[in-house]
């Protein structure tokens, strides 16, 4: 039981790390997009400003790639921990007799509906046959 609790705590920290890493990567991309926009630098911009803009853009994208890769690794860790921590006794066991009783009940209900429908069709056929045709 202690192993499952430890894995549960580790999975919670990994999930928090997923949220934190993905939000930091998203914020980095958004800040660069907000500061520099999506348009290329103007032709008359000083070369130092263009170099700084390219450096910051490349650095932010590299940071976002690392953050999203960390998110993917942590999510994979959570999935592996969740799968290994799941107790095997929790798998549902089907009560064969219970299922058989339910199926028998459904079968009896369908048989009643079929009999009722047959009687109704037979009545309508009698009524149609007794009415004169016009």
C-alpha positions in Angstrom: 0.0 0.0 0.0 2.9 2.4 0.8 4.2 1.9 -2.8 0.9 3.0 -4.3 0.7 6.1 -2.0 4.3 7.1 -3.0 3.5 6.7 -6.7 0.3 8.7 -6.2 2.3 11.6 -4.6 4.9 11.4 -7.4 2.2 11.4 -10.0 0.6 14.5 -8.4 4.0 16.3 -8.5 4.5 15.2 -12.1 1.1 16.6 -13.1 1.9 19.9 -11.4 5.2 19.9 -13.3 3.2 19.3 -16.5 1.0 22.3 -15.9 3.9 24.5 -14.8 6.2 23.6 -17.7 3.5 23.9 -20.4 2.4 27.3 -19.0 5.9 28.6 -18.9 6.5 27.5 -22.5 3.3 29.1 -23.6 4.0 32.3 -21.8 7.5 32.5 -23.4 6.0 32.2 -26.9 3.2 34.7 -26.1 5.6 37.3 -24.7 7.8 37.1 -27.7 4.8 37.3 -30.0 3.4 40.3 -28.1 6.7 42.1 -28.0 7.9 41.6 -31.5 4.7 40.6 -33.3 4.5 38.3 -36.3 5.8 40.8 -38.8 9.5 40.6 -39.9 11.8 43.4 -38.8 11.7 46.6 -40.9 14.4 47.2 -43.4 15.5 50.5 -41.7 15.8 49.0 -38.2 19.3 49.1 -36.7 21.2 45.9 -37.1 21.7 45.6 -33.3 17.9 45.6 -32.8 17.4 43.0 -35.5 20.1 40.7 -33.9 18.6 41.2 -30.5 15.2 40.4 -31.8 16.4 37.2 -33.5 18.3 36.2 -30.4 15.3 36.7 -28.1 13.0 34.9 -30.6 15.3 31.9 -31.0 15.9 31.7 -27.2 12.2 31.9 -26.4 11.4 29.2 -29.0 14.2 27.0 -27.6 12.9 27.5 -24.1 9.4 26.6 -25.2 10.6 23.5 -26.9 12.4 22.4 -23.8 9.3 23.2 -21.6 7.0 21.3 -23.9 9.4 18.3 -24.1 9.5 18.3 -20.3 5.7 18.4 -20.3 5.5 15.4 -22.6 8.0 13.4 -20.4 6.2 14.2 -17.2 2.9 13.3 -18.8 4.4 10.0 -19.9 5.7 9.4 -16.3 2.2 10.0 -14.9 0.7 7.6 -17.4 3.3 4.9 -16.5 2.9 5.5 -12.8 -0.9 5.4 -13.1 -0.8 2.1 -15.0 1.6 0.4 -12.6 -0.1 1.7 -9.5 -3.5 0.5 -10.4 -4.4 -2.5 -8.3 -5.3 -5.6 -10.3 -8.1 -6.5 -7.8 -10.0 -3.5 -8.9 -10.8 -5.0 -12.3 -14.6 -5.6 -12.6 -15.7 -9.2 -12.2 -18.9 -10.0 -14.0 -21.4 -12.1 -12.1 -22.3 -14.6 -14.8 -25.6 -15.7 -13.0 -26.6 -12.0 -12.6 -26.0 -11.3 -16.3 -27.9 -14.4 -17.3 -30.9 -13.4 -15.1 -30.9 -9.9 -16.7 -30.7 -11.4 -20.2 -33.6 -13.8 -19.3 -35.7 -10.9 -18.1 -35.0 -9.0 -21.3 -35.8 -12.0 -23.4 -39.1 -12.5 -21.6 -40.0 -8.8 -22.1 -39.2 -9.0 -25.8 -41.3 -12.2 -26.1 -44.2 -10.4 -24.4 -43.9 -7.4 -26.7 -43.8 -9.7 -29.8 -46.9 -11.6 -28.6 -48.7 -8.3 -28.0 -47.7 -7.0 -31.4 -48.8 -10.2 -33.1 -52.2 -10.0 -31.4 -52.6 -6.4 -32.4 -51.7 -7.2 -36.0 -54.2 -10.1 -36.0 -57.0 -7.8 -34.7 -56.3 -5.2 -37.4 -56.3 -7.9 -40.1 -59.7 -9.1 -38.8 -61.1 -5.6 -38.8 -59.8 -4.9 -42.3 -61.2 -8.2 -43.6 -64.7 -7.5 -42.1 -65.0 -4.0 -43.5 -66.5 -3.8 -47.0 -64.2 -2.5 -49.7 -65.2 0.7 -51.5 
